[in-house]
């Protein structure tokens, strides 16, 4: 996977900041070691002077690194904020006339219908963790009247409609075919599979209540 120019710039900036942090710590340590060794009385043994210089070097590195962080920390925060900030989207152009507004609203209504169909499919038909093409808005074709359809096979589509039933918004899925078959209400994936399998086998699509009739006649 190739890096974008923005990612490359972030990597370079991050490397420079971390390099500066390491360099300041080394400079502080080296300066502490030099002055610590010089300030230790000459009467002390060589090993003692080295240990003392090492201790001063550590202190010097910590102090200088802490002072450098006063500058580097804000740069790190700025870099992280820039890395994960979502680029601002351009505002859509305002419609120039009523006709343009109607066109824009119709497109928005169609897009919303596709989203509503996908969400309703997730709630009413496919509750699996991974979902399926039924729950993907891009698979649905929305219409400006709020309805949507999903292509299943030549001459077969799943239709979505939302309406007010007096108690709230009712969302309904219906299996439509190109023949004169009556629309079939779909409430589960298993039911949809059953109807599609019957169609592939050339059998008539069962209508609601057919199963109950068969049981009563048995």
C-alpha positions in Angstrom: 0.0 0.0 0.0 1.5 3.3 -1.1 1.5 6.3 1.3 -0.2 9.5 0.3 1.8 12.8 0.3 -0.1 13.7 3.5 0.9 10.5 5.2 4.5 10.9 4.1 4.6 14.4 5.5 3.2 13.2 8.8 5.8 10.5 9.0 8.6 12.9 8.3 7.3 15.4 10.8 6.9 12.7 13.5 10.5 11.4 12.8 11.9 15.0 13.1 10.1 15.6 16.4 11.2 12.3 17.9 14.7 12.9 16.6 14.8 16.3 18.2 13.6 14.8 21.5 16.4 12.2 21.4 19.0 14.8 20.4 18.1 17.1 23.3 18.3 14.2 25.8 21.7 13.2 24.5 22.9 16.8 24.5 21.7 17.2 28.1 23.3 14.0 29.1 26.6 14.8 27.5 26.7 18.3 29.0 25.8 16.9 32.4 28.6 14.3 32.2 31.2 16.9 31.1 30.3 19.5 33.8 29.8 16.8 36.4 33.2 15.4 35.8 34.8 18.9 35.9 33.0 19.9 39.1 33.9 16.8 41.1 36.9 17.4 43.3 40.1 16.1 41.8 41.0 14.5 45.1 38.2 11.9 44.5 39.1 8.6 43.0 38.6 8.1 39.2 35.7 5.6 39.7 33.9 8.0 42.1 34.3 10.9 39.7 32.9 8.8 36.8 29.9 7.7 38.9 29.2 11.3 39.9 29.5 12.4 36.4 27.1 9.7 35.3 24.5 10.8 37.9 24.8 14.4 36.8 24.5 13.3 33.2 21.2 11.6 33.9 19.9 14.6 35.8 21.1 16.9 32.9 19.4 14.7 30.3 16.1 14.7 32.3 16.2 18.5 32.8 17.0 19.3 29.1 14.5 16.8 27.8 11.8 18.3 30.1 12.6 21.8 28.8 12.5 20.5 25.2 9.1 18.9 25.8 7.7 22.3 26.5 8.1 22.9 22.8 7.8 19.4 21.3 4.7 18.4 23.2 2.5 21.0 21.5 4.0 20.0 18.2 3.1 16.4 18.8 -0.5 17.3 19.7 -0.8 19.4 16.6 0.6 16.5 14.4 -1.8 14.0 15.9 -4.8 16.3 15.5 -3.8 16.9 11.9 -3.3 13.2 11.2 -6.8 12.2 12.4 -8.8 15.2 11.4 -11.3 14.5 8.7 -10.9 16.9 5.7 -13.7 19.4 5.6 -16.2 18.6 3.0 -17.2 21.3 0.5 -20.7 22.6 1.1 -23.1 21.7 -1.7 -23.9 24.5 -4.0 -27.2 26.2 -3.2 -29.9 25.6 -5.8 -30.4 28.5 -8.2 -34.1 28.1 -8.8 -37.2 26.3 -7.5 -36.7 23.7 -10.2 -33.2 23.1 -9.0 -34.4 22.8 -5.4 -37.1 20.3 -6.4 -34.4 18.2 -8.2 -32.1 18.4 -5.1 -34.9 17.4 -2.7 -36.0 14.5 -5.0 -32.4 13.2 -5.0 -32.1 13.5 -1.3 -35.5 11.7 -0.8 -34.4 8.9 -3.0 -31.1 8.5 -1.1 -33.0 8.6 2.2 -35.4 5.9 1.0 -32.5 3.6 0.2 -31.0 4.2 3.6 -34.4 3.6 5.3 -34.8 0.4 3.4 -31.4 -0.9 4.4 -32.0 0.1 8.1 -35.4 -1.5 8.1 -34.0 -4.7 6.6 -31.5 -4.8 9.4 -34.3 -4.5 12.0 -37.0 -6.6 10.4 -35.3 -9.2 8.2 -31.6 -9.7 8.8 -30.3 -9.4 12.4 -27.2 -11.4 11.9 -23.9 -9.9 13.0 -22.4 -9.6 9.5 -25.6 -8.6 7.7 -26.1 -9.1 4.0 -26.7 -7.2 0.8 -30.2 -6.5 2.1 -28.7 -4.2 4.7 -26.4 -2.3 2.4 -27.9 1.0 1.3 -26.0 1.1 -2.0 -27.8 -2.1 -3.1 -31.1 -0.4 -2.9 -32.7 1.9 -5.5 -34.6 4.7 -3.7 -37.4 6.8 -5.2 -38.5 10.3 -4.4 -41.8 9.0 -3.0 -39.9 7.3 -0.1 -40.1 3.8 -1.5 -37.2 1.6 -2.6 -36.5 -1.6 -4.4 -33.8 -4.2 -4.4 -33.0 -6.3 -7.5 -32.9 -10.0 -6.6 -33.1 -11.7 -10.1 -34.4 -10.9 -13.5 -38.1 -10.1 -13.0 -37.8 -10.4 -9.2 -37.3 -7.6 -6.7 -37.9 -6.8 -3.1 -40.0 -3.7 -2.6 -39.8 -1.4 0.5 -42.5 1.0 1.6 -43.0 3.1 4.8 -46.4 4.5 5.8 -48.3 5.8 8.9 -50.5 3.1 10.4 -52.0 5.4 13.0 -49.6 4.2 15.7 -46.3 5.1 14.0 -44.3 4.4 10.9 -44.9 0.9 9.5 -42.2 -0.5 7.3 -43.2 -3.2 4.9 -41.2 -5.5 2.5 -43.0 -7.1 -0.5 -41.7 -9.6 -3.0 -42.7 -8.5 -6.5 -42.4 -10.5 -9.8 -42.8 -9.6 -13.4 -45.8 -11.9 -13.8 -49.3 -11.3 -12.6 -48.6 -12.9 -9.2 -50.0 -11.1 -6.3 -47.3 -9.3 -4.2 -46.1 -11.4 -1.2 -45.4 -9.8 2.1 -41.9 -10.7 3.4 -41.2 -10.7 7.1 -38.2 -13.1 7.5 -35.1 -14.1 5.5 -36.3 -17.8 5.7 -39.6 -16.8 4.1 -37.8 -14.9 1.3 -35.5 -17.9 0.7 -38.5 -20.2 0.5 -40.3 -18.1 -2.1 -37.1 -17.7 -4.2 -36.4 -21.4 -4.1 -40.0 -22.2 -5.1 -39.7 -19.8 -8.0 -36.4 -21.4 -9.2 -38.1 -24.8 -9.1 -41.0 -23.5 -11.2 -43.5 -23.8 -8.3 -46.2 -21.2 -7.6 -45.3 -18.7 -5.0 -47.3 -19.5 -1.8 -49.7 -16.8 -0.7 -50.2 -15.7 2.9 -52.6 -18.2 4.5 -51.9 -21.1 2.1 -50.2 -23.0 4.9 -53.1 -22.6 7.2 -55.5 -23.7 4.5 -53.5 -26.8 3.8 -53.5 -27.7 7.5 -57.2 -27.2 7.8 -57.9 -29.4 4.8 -55.6 -32.2 6.1 
